[in-house]
Structure formats: C-alpha cells, structure tokens
Amino acid sequence: MPPLPALACALLSTDGTAGIMENPGNADGPRDPTERRSREIADSVLDYLRECPHAMDTVDGIADWWIVRARVRTDMILLTQVLEQLTSTGVLEQVGSGDARRYRLKPGVQP
C-alpha cells in the first residue's frame, strides 16, 4: 500500500484529541499553500467537533458554519491585535474598557 500524504494521516494523541500529522522532516509545518490551507481547514473542523462532539452537517453546512466560525474567531484575534497596535501608535484612541471598549480615530489624526 502506498504511503498516505501527510495531511491524510490523522492521529489520536495521548489526551484523546484528534489532529493532523505535520509533514515529517519539516519542523516549520507545511510550506505548500494548498497543504497549509488544508491543514487549517482540518484544524477548524476538529476544533468545532471538540466543542460540539455530536455535531453533524453537510459539506455546505460545514463550510457555512464550522469553517466560517473558525475564520471569524481568527479574524477577531487579529483585529484586536491591529486595534491595539493602532492605539499604541497614536492613530486610534480607546474609549472605555472591557466589553464596553470602543475605538475611534484620535482627534487631529488623518487616516
């Protein structure tokens, strides 16, 4: 039997969580953009199933809900980092704190 591609090799770790095996011999993970994107999608599916282990859906449903949900979470993390950077460099100002925190253009700054 021919060897399976790295992304096809699902494994179960000692803590019982599923994952996708990285390409052996590549410590930085997949370099090929298609392989990297495939790994991200697989991770999104498995993350969703860790939160909702009894979930079941069609390909369209998984694409619309499971994958998009993971992307939105990632985008929210990145957005938070960008807003903090723009605030620390003086482009934006933060008003309030915690969940009531809002951002706006700092007076006198041109976007």
VORO-9920 format. One record per atom (N, C-alpha, C, O): residue in three letters; residue number from 1; x, y, z; atom name. Coordinates in pm, whole numbers, padded with zeros to 5 digits, always signed. Each point is the difference from the previous one (the first is absolute). Example, Ala and Ser with C-alpha at 12.3 -4.5 7.8 and 13.67 -1.06 7.14 Angstrom:
<recs>
ALA/1/+01319/-00569/+00780/N
ALA/1/-00089/+00119/+00000/CA
ALA/1/+00090/+00120/+00000/C
ALA/1/+00104/-00002/+00066/O
SER/2/-00139/+00107/-00138/N
SER/2/+00082/+00119/+00006/CA
SER/2/-00077/+00109/+00073/C
SER/2/+00051/+00111/+00017/O
</recs>
This chain:
<recs>
MET/1/+00084/-00118/+00000/N
MET/1/-00084/+00118/+00000/CA
MET/1/+00089/+00124/+00000/C
MET/1/+00094/+00008/+00079/O
PRO/2/-00123/+00091/-00168/N
PRO/2/+00085/+00119/-00005/CA
PRO/2/-00019/+00085/+00125/C
PRO/2/-00107/-00003/+00061/O
PRO/3/+00212/+00079/-00021/N
PRO/3/-00013/+00085/+00118/CA
PRO/3/-00104/+00110/-00022/C
PRO/3/-00017/+00048/-00112/O
LEU/4/-00050/-00010/+00217/N
LEU/4/-00100/+00106/-00008/CA
LEU/4/+00068/+00136/+00007/C
LEU/4/+00104/+00013/+00066/O
PRO/5/-00159/+00089/-00133/N
PRO/5/+00055/+00135/+00016/CA
PRO/5/-00011/+00042/+00147/C
PRO/5/-00085/-00050/+00074/O
ALA/6/+00169/+00142/-00034/N
ALA/6/+00004/+00042/+00140/CA
ALA/6/-00137/+00045/+00050/C
ALA/6/-00037/-00030/+00113/O
LEU/7/-00038/+00102/-00197/N
LEU/7/-00129/+00051/+00046/CA
LEU/7/-00104/-00110/+00015/C
LEU/7/-00100/+00019/+00069/O
ALA/8/+00122/-00132/-00131/N
ALA/8/-00097/-00109/+00012/CA
ALA/8/+00025/-00084/+00125/C
ALA/8/-00079/-00088/+00033/O
CYS/9/+00187/+00115/+00034/N
CYS/9/+00036/-00080/+00118/CA
CYS/9/-00056/+00062/+00126/C
CYS/9/+00069/+00076/+00068/O
ALA/10/-00191/-00107/-00035/N
ALA/10/-00058/+00048/+00124/CA
ALA/10/+00058/-00082/+00114/C
ALA/10/+00028/-00118/-00017/O
LEU/11/-00009/+00180/+00129/N
LEU/11/+00052/-00074/+00114/CA
LEU/11/-00075/+00038/+00125/C
LEU/11/-00061/+00106/+00008/O
LEU/12/+00066/-00194/+00088/N
LEU/12/-00064/+00022/+00128/CA
LEU/12/+00110/+00013/+00104/C
LEU/12/+00079/-00093/+00018/O
SER/13/-00075/+00207/+00049/N
SER/13/+00106/+00020/+00098/CA
SER/13/-00036/-00071/+00130/C
SER/13/-00108/-00057/+00015/O
THR/14/+00202/+00060/+00079/N
THR/14/-00021/-00069/+00127/CA
THR/14/-00116/+00058/+00080/C
THR/14/-00058/-00068/+00084/O
ASP/15/+00024/+00196/-00109/N
ASP/15/-00113/+00058/+00073/CA
ASP/15/-00133/-00023/-00071/C
ASP/15/-00104/+00049/+00044/O
GLY/16/+00108/-00125/-00154/N
GLY/16/-00124/-00036/-00068/CA
GLY/16/-00047/+00100/-00102/C
GLY/16/-00109/-00017/-00056/O
THR/17/+00187/+00121/+00028/N
THR/17/-00042/+00099/-00098/CA
THR/17/+00054/-00038/-00137/C
THR/17/+00112/-00049/-00013/O
ALA/18/-00193/+00072/-00089/N
ALA/18/+00043/-00030/-00136/CA
ALA/18/+00080/+00117/-00054/C
ALA/18/-00016/+00113/+00046/O
GLY/19/+00099/-00141/-00141/N
GLY/19/+00079/+00104/-00063/CA
GLY/19/+00050/-00048/-00133/C
GLY/19/-00022/-00115/-00038/O
ILE/20/+00089/+00202/-00032/N
ILE/20/+00057/-00035/-00129/CA
ILE/20/+00152/-00001/+00016/C
ILE/20/+00058/+00097/+00049/O
MET/21/+00004/-00204/-00091/N
MET/21/+00144/-00015/+00014/CA
MET/21/+00071/+00097/-00094/C
MET/21/-00036/+00011/-00117/O
GLU/22/+00134/+00057/+00168/N
GLU/22/+00080/+00088/-00084/CA
GLU/22/+00087/-00081/-00092/C
GLU/22/+00031/-00115/+00027/O
ASN/23/+00007/+00177/-00137/N
ASN/23/+00088/-00062/-00096/CA
ASN/23/+00131/-00035/+00068/C
ASN/23/+00072/+00091/+00043/O
PRO/24/-00037/-00218/-00032/N
PRO/24/+00125/-00037/+00066/CA
PRO/24/+00119/+00066/-00070/C
PRO/24/+00004/+00009/-00122/O
GLY/25/+00091/+00036/+00201/N
GLY/25/+00119/+00062/-00056/CA
GLY/25/-00016/+00148/-00024/C
GLY/25/+00094/+00063/-00049/O
ASN/26/-00210/-00005/+00082/N
ASN/26/-00021/+00143/-00019/CA
ASN/26/-00044/+00058/+00132/C
ASN/26/-00119/+00002/+00032/O
ALA/27/+00214/+00046/+00045/N
ALA/27/-00028/+00048/+00136/CA
ALA/27/-00089/+00123/+00001/C
ALA/27/-00067/+00027/+00100/O
ASP/28/+00064/+00049/-00211/N
ASP/28/-00080/+00122/-00007/CA
ASP/28/-00143/-00026/-00045/C
ASP/28/-00078/+00095/-00013/O
GLY/29/+00040/-00219/-00012/N
GLY/29/-00132/-00032/-00050/CA
GLY/29/-00001/+00005/-00151/C
GLY/29/+00105/+00016/-00062/O
PRO/30/-00221/-00031/+00001/N
PRO/30/-00010/-00007/-00146/CA
PRO/30/+00043/+00131/-00065/C
PRO/30/-00037/+00108/+00045/O
ARG/31/+00115/-00118/-00152/N
ARG/31/+00044/+00118/-00075/CA
ARG/31/-00090/+00025/-00119/C
ARG/31/-00015/+00115/-00042/O
ASP/32/-00043/-00219/-00013/N
ASP/32/-00088/+00013/-00115/CA
ASP/32/-00130/+00069/+00044/C
ASP/32/-00063/-00045/+00096/O
PRO/33/+00022/+00155/-00164/N
PRO/33/-00122/+00071/+00042/CA
PRO/33/-00125/-00087/+00002/C
PRO/33/-00085/+00016/+00088/O
THR/34/+00072/-00108/-00182/N
THR/34/-00117/-00089/-00002/CA
THR/34/+00002/-00093/+00120/C
THR/34/-00103/-00022/+00064/O
GLU/35/+00220/-00032/-00033/N
GLU/35/+00013/-00088/+00115/CA
GLU/35/-00026/+00077/+00130/C
GLU/35/-00064/-00051/+00091/O
ARG/36/+00115/+00174/-00084/N
ARG/36/-00020/+00083/+00119/CA
ARG/36/-00148/+00031/+00018/C
ARG/36/-00053/-00008/+00111/O
ARG/37/-00015/+00044/-00220/N
ARG/37/-00143/+00031/+00008/CA
ARG/37/-00081/-00125/+00037/C
ARG/37/-00096/+00008/+00076/O
SER/38/+00136/-00122/-00131/N
SER/38/-00068/-00125/+00035/CA
SER/38/+00013/-00029/+00149/C
SER/38/-00095/-00044/+00064/O
ARG/39/+00212/+00070/-00011/N
ARG/39/+00023/-00022/+00143/CA
ARG/39/-00086/+00095/+00083/C
ARG/39/-00057/-00040/+00101/O
GLU/40/+00047/+00167/-00144/N
GLU/40/-00083/+00097/+00073/CA
GLU/40/-00146/-00044/+00001/C
GLU/40/-00068/+00010/+00102/O
ILE/41/+00020/-00059/-00216/N
ILE/41/-00139/-00046/-00008/CA
ILE/41/-00021/-00121/+00089/C
ILE/41/-00099/-00009/+00072/O
ALA/42/+00192/-00085/-00076/N
ALA/42/-00011/-00119/+00085/CA
ALA/42/-00001/+00040/+00147/C
ALA/42/-00079/-00052/+00078/O
ASP/43/+00167/+00145/-00041/N
ASP/43/+00003/+00047/+00139/CA
ASP/43/-00132/+00066/+00038/C
ASP/43/-00048/-00018/+00112/O
SER/44/-00011/+00095/-00203/N
SER/44/-00128/+00065/+00027/CA
SER/44/-00110/-00102/+00023/C
SER/44/-00081/+00015/+00092/O
VAL/45/+00077/-00119/-00174/N
VAL/45/-00101/-00105/+00015/CA
VAL/45/+00018/-00069/+00135/C
VAL/45/-00097/-00020/+00073/O
LEU/46/+00219/-00016/-00041/N
LEU/46/+00025/-00071/+00126/CA
LEU/46/-00024/+00089/+00122/C
LEU/46/-00050/-00048/+00102/O
ASP/47/+00084/+00176/-00111/N
ASP/47/-00028/+00093/+00110/CA
ASP/47/-00151/+00008/+00025/C
ASP/47/-00045/-00002/+00115/O
TYR/48/-00032/+00012/-00223/N
TYR/48/-00145/+00007/+00014/CA
TYR/48/-00054/-00127/+00066/C
TYR/48/-00085/+00006/+00089/O
LEU/49/+00138/-00120/-00132/N
LEU/49/-00048/-00127/+00056/CA
LEU/49/+00043/-00020/+00144/C
LEU/49/-00066/-00072/+00075/O
ARG/50/+00175/+00135/-00034/N
ARG/50/+00038/-00006/+00142/CA
ARG/50/-00103/+00076/+00084/C
ARG/50/-00033/-00041/+00111/O
GLU/51/-00017/+00153/-00164/N
GLU/51/-00099/+00080/+00071/CA
GLU/51/-00139/-00062/-00010/C
GLU/51/-00080/+00009/+00094/O
CYS/52/+00051/-00072/-00207/N
CYS/52/-00133/-00058/-00025/CA
CYS/52/+00018/-00144/-00051/C
CYS/52/-00017/-00025/-00119/O
PRO/53/+00053/-00067/+00208/N
PRO/53/+00036/-00135/-00046/CA
PRO/53/-00112/-00078/-00068/C
PRO/53/+00029/-00099/-00068/O
HIS/54/-00152/+00139/+00083/N
HIS/54/-00110/-00072/-00063/CA
HIS/54/-00049/+00069/-00126/C
HIS/54/-00103/-00039/-00057/O
ALA/55/+00176/+00141/+00012/N
ALA/55/-00040/+00075/-00119/CA
ALA/55/+00007/-00087/-00123/C
ALA/55/+00082/-00092/-00010/O
MET/56/-00170/+00123/-00085/N
MET/56/-00002/-00070/-00128/CA
MET/56/-00060/+00097/-00101/C
MET/56/-00098/+00068/+00030/O
ASP/57/+00157/-00060/-00150/N
ASP/57/-00052/+00092/-00099/CA
ASP/57/+00044/-00043/-00139/C
ASP/57/+00083/-00089/-00015/O
THR/58/-00140/+00153/-00086/N
THR/58/+00038/-00023/-00139/CA
THR/58/+00128/+00078/-00030/C
THR/58/+00045/+00081/+00082/O
VAL/59/+00013/-00105/-00197/N
VAL/59/+00120/+00075/-00041/CA
VAL/59/-00032/+00149/-00001/C
VAL/59/+00078/+00081/+00049/O
ASP/60/-00194/-00044/-00106/N
ASP/60/-00039/+00142/-00003/CA
ASP/60/-00015/+00057/+00140/C
ASP/60/+00044/+00112/+00028/O
GLY/61/-00108/-00188/+00061/N
GLY/61/-00018/+00045/+00138/CA
GLY/61/+00132/+00016/+00072/C
GLY/61/+00019/+00096/+00075/O
ILE/62/+00072/-00191/-00095/N
ILE/62/+00132/+00009/+00064/CA
ILE/62/+00074/+00122/-00052/C
ILE/62/+00062/+00073/+00078/O
ALA/63/-00067/-00049/-00208/N
ALA/63/+00066/+00117/-00058/CA
ALA/63/-00061/+00129/+00053/C
ALA/63/+00072/+00092/+00038/O
ASP/64/-00206/-00087/-00034/N
ASP/64/-00069/+00123/+00041/CA
ASP/64/+00010/+00029/+00149/C
ASP/64/+00004/+00116/+00040/O
TRP/65/+00000/-00221/+00043/N
TRP/65/-00006/+00021/+00144/CA
TRP/65/+00131/-00033/+00072/C
TRP/65/+00051/+00083/+00075/O
TRP/66/+00004/-00200/-00096/N
TRP/66/+00117/-00043/+00077/CA
TRP/66/+00124/+00077/-00042/C
TRP/66/+00074/+00051/+00083/O
ILE/67/-00051/-00045/-00215/N
ILE/67/+00122/+00064/-00051/CA
ILE/67/-00008/+00151/+00015/C
ILE/67/+00096/+00064/+00043/O
VAL/68/-00210/-00006/-00079/N
VAL/68/-00016/+00146/+00013/CA
VAL/68/+00014/+00043/+00145/C
VAL/68/+00061/+00103/+00028/O
ARG/69/-00116/-00180/+00063/N
ARG/69/+00010/+00031/+00143/CA
ARG/69/+00146/+00007/+00045/C
ARG/69/+00037/+00092/+00074/O
ALA/70/+00043/-00186/-00117/N
ALA/70/+00142/-00001/+00036/CA
ALA/70/+00071/+00121/-00060/C
ALA/70/+00085/+00061/+00065/O
ARG/71/-00119/-00028/-00189/N
ARG/71/+00063/+00115/-00066/CA
ARG/71/-00037/+00129/+00070/C
ARG/71/+00086/+00087/+00018/O
VAL/72/-00212/-00073/+00023/N
VAL/72/-00043/+00121/+00071/CA
VAL/72/+00075/+00013/+00131/C
VAL/72/+00043/+00109/+00036/O
ARG/73/-00027/-00220/+00037/N
ARG/73/+00075/+00005/+00126/CA
ARG/73/+00143/+00044/-00023/C
ARG/73/+00052/+00083/+00074/O
THR/74/+00013/-00138/-00176/N
THR/74/+00137/+00038/-00033/CA
THR/74/+00006/+00146/-00038/C
THR/74/+00089/+00072/+00044/O
ASP/75/-00185/-00026/-00126/N
ASP/75/-00003/+00139/-00041/CA
ASP/75/-00021/+00093/+00120/C
ASP/75/+00055/+00110/+00003/O
MET/76/-00134/-00153/+00095/N
MET/76/-00023/+00081/+00119/CA
MET/76/+00128/+00014/+00082/C
MET/76/+00028/+00107/+00054/O
ILE/77/+00048/-00213/-00045/N
ILE/77/+00128/+00006/+00072/CA
ILE/77/+00094/+00096/-00071/C
ILE/77/+00063/+00085/+00063/O
LEU/78/-00053/-00099/-00195/N
LEU/78/+00086/+00088/-00078/CA
LEU/78/-00049/+00144/+00006/C
LEU/78/+00081/+00092/+00013/O
LEU/79/-00211/-00070/-00022/N
LEU/79/-00056/+00134/+00009/CA
LEU/79/+00033/+00064/+00134/C
LEU/79/+00037/+00117/+00004/O
THR/80/-00048/-00191/+00104/N
THR/80/+00034/+00051/+00133/CA
THR/80/+00145/+00043/+00005/C
THR/80/+00032/+00106/+00054/O
GLN/81/+00056/-00187/-00112/N
GLN/81/+00143/+00035/-00002/CA
GLN/81/+00025/+00126/-00082/C
GLN/81/+00079/+00086/+00040/O
VAL/82/-00146/-00074/-00154/N
VAL/82/+00017/+00118/-00086/CA
VAL/82/-00052/+00125/+00071/C
VAL/82/+00065/+00104/-00004/O
LEU/83/-00181/-00114/+00068/N
LEU/83/-00054/+00116/+00072/CA
LEU/83/+00092/+00043/+00114/C
LEU/83/+00020/+00120/+00022/O
GLU/84/+00037/-00217/+00050/N
GLU/84/+00094/+00033/+00107/CA
GLU/84/+00125/+00068/-00055/C
GLU/84/+00052/+00094/+00060/O
GLN/85/-00005/-00142/-00176/N
GLN/85/+00117/+00062/-00062/CA
GLN/85/-00031/+00142/-00046/C
GLN/85/+00080/+00091/+00022/O
LEU/86/-00195/-00071/-00087/N
LEU/86/-00037/+00135/-00045/CA
LEU/86/-00020/+00094/+00118/C
LEU/86/+00027/+00119/-00011/O
THR/87/-00075/-00171/+00121/N
THR/87/-00017/+00080/+00121/CA
THR/87/+00137/+00037/+00059/C
THR/87/+00023/+00115/+00036/O
SER/88/+00066/-00212/-00028/N
SER/88/+00132/+00026/+00060/CA
SER/88/+00085/+00094/-00086/C
SER/88/+00089/+00067/+00052/O
THR/89/-00115/-00063/-00183/N
THR/89/+00076/+00091/-00086/CA
THR/89/-00066/+00137/-00014/C
THR/89/+00051/+00087/-00070/O
GLY/90/-00166/-00067/+00137/N
GLY/90/-00062/+00131/+00003/CA
GLY/90/-00096/+00029/-00113/C
GLY/90/-00042/+00115/-00015/O
VAL/91/+00005/-00213/-00065/N
VAL/91/-00095/+00021/-00109/CA
VAL/91/-00143/-00006/+00052/C
VAL/91/-00084/+00082/-00038/O
LEU/92/+00057/-00178/+00125/N
LEU/92/-00133/-00016/+00061/CA
LEU/92/+00008/+00033/+00147/C
LEU/92/+00107/+00000/+00061/O
GLU/93/-00223/+00029/-00005/N
GLU/93/-00007/+00010/+00145/CA
GLU/93/-00108/-00095/+00049/C
GLU/93/-00101/-00023/-00067/O
GLN/94/+00125/-00032/+00185/N
GLN/94/-00094/-00093/+00061/CA
GLN/94/-00084/+00077/+00100/C
GLN/94/+00052/+00078/+00081/O
VAL/95/-00182/-00100/-00088/N
VAL/95/-00094/+00063/+00092/CA
VAL/95/-00067/-00111/+00078/C
VAL/95/-00057/-00092/-00060/O
GLY/96/+00061/+00098/+00193/N
GLY/96/-00059/-00104/+00083/CA
GLY/96/+00096/-00117/+00016/C
GLY/96/+00115/+00005/-00043/O
SER/97/-00165/-00110/+00108/N
SER/97/+00083/-00117/+00022/CA
SER/97/-00086/-00126/+00001/C
SER/97/-00122/+00008/+00000/O
GLY/98/+00188/-00122/+00000/N
GLY/98/-00071/-00128/+00002/CA
GLY/98/-00088/-00017/-00122/C
GLY/98/+00038/+00040/-00110/O
ASP/99/-00156/-00099/+00129/N
ASP/99/-00091/-00023/-00111/CA
ASP/99/-00059/+00130/-00055/C
ASP/99/-00051/+00003/-00112/O
ALA/100/+00057/+00104/+00190/N
ALA/100/-00053/+00130/-00044/CA
ALA/100/+00105/+00081/-00076/C
ALA/100/-00026/+00113/-00040/O
ARG/101/+00143/-00169/+00019/N
ARG/101/+00110/+00069/-00067/CA
ARG/101/-00039/+00032/-00144/C
ARG/101/-00050/-00085/-00073/O
ARG/102/+00076/+00210/+00033/N
ARG/102/-00026/+00047/-00136/CA
ARG/102/+00126/+00065/-00053/C
ARG/102/+00084/+00047/+00077/O
TYR/103/-00071/-00044/-00209/N
TYR/103/+00116/+00061/-00063/CA
TYR/103/-00048/+00106/-00098/C
TYR/103/-00105/-00014/-00063/O
ARG/104/+00185/+00121/+00052/N
ARG/104/-00030/+00104/-00098/CA
ARG/104/+00130/+00065/-00042/C
ARG/104/+00104/-00015/+00064/O
LEU/105/-00112/+00088/-00173/N
LEU/105/+00116/+00073/-00048/CA
LEU/105/+00037/+00105/+00102/C
LEU/105/-00086/+00073/+00049/O
LYS/106/+00211/-00064/-00017/N
LYS/106/+00047/+00097/+00098/CA
LYS/106/-00017/+00139/-00060/C
LYS/106/+00034/+00022/-00117/O
PRO/107/-00086/+00074/+00194/N
PRO/107/-00020/+00136/-00053/CA
PRO/107/+00132/+00056/-00055/C
PRO/107/+00106/-00012/+00060/O
GLY/108/-00119/+00074/-00177/N
GLY/108/+00116/+00060/-00064/CA
GLY/108/+00078/-00093/-00089/C
GLY/108/+00093/+00044/-00069/O
VAL/109/-00126/-00171/+00067/N
VAL/109/+00072/-00097/-00083/CA
VAL/109/-00077/-00019/-00130/C
VAL/109/-00122/-00018/+00001/O
GLN/110/+00194/+00020/-00111/N
GLN/110/-00060/-00027/-00132/CA
GLN/110/+00019/-00148/-00033/C
GLN/110/+00111/-00051/+00009/O
PRO/111/-00218/-00018/-00046/N
PRO/111/+00014/-00143/-00032/CA
PRO/111/+00080/-00024/-00128/C
PRO/111/+00020/-00114/-00039/O
</recs>
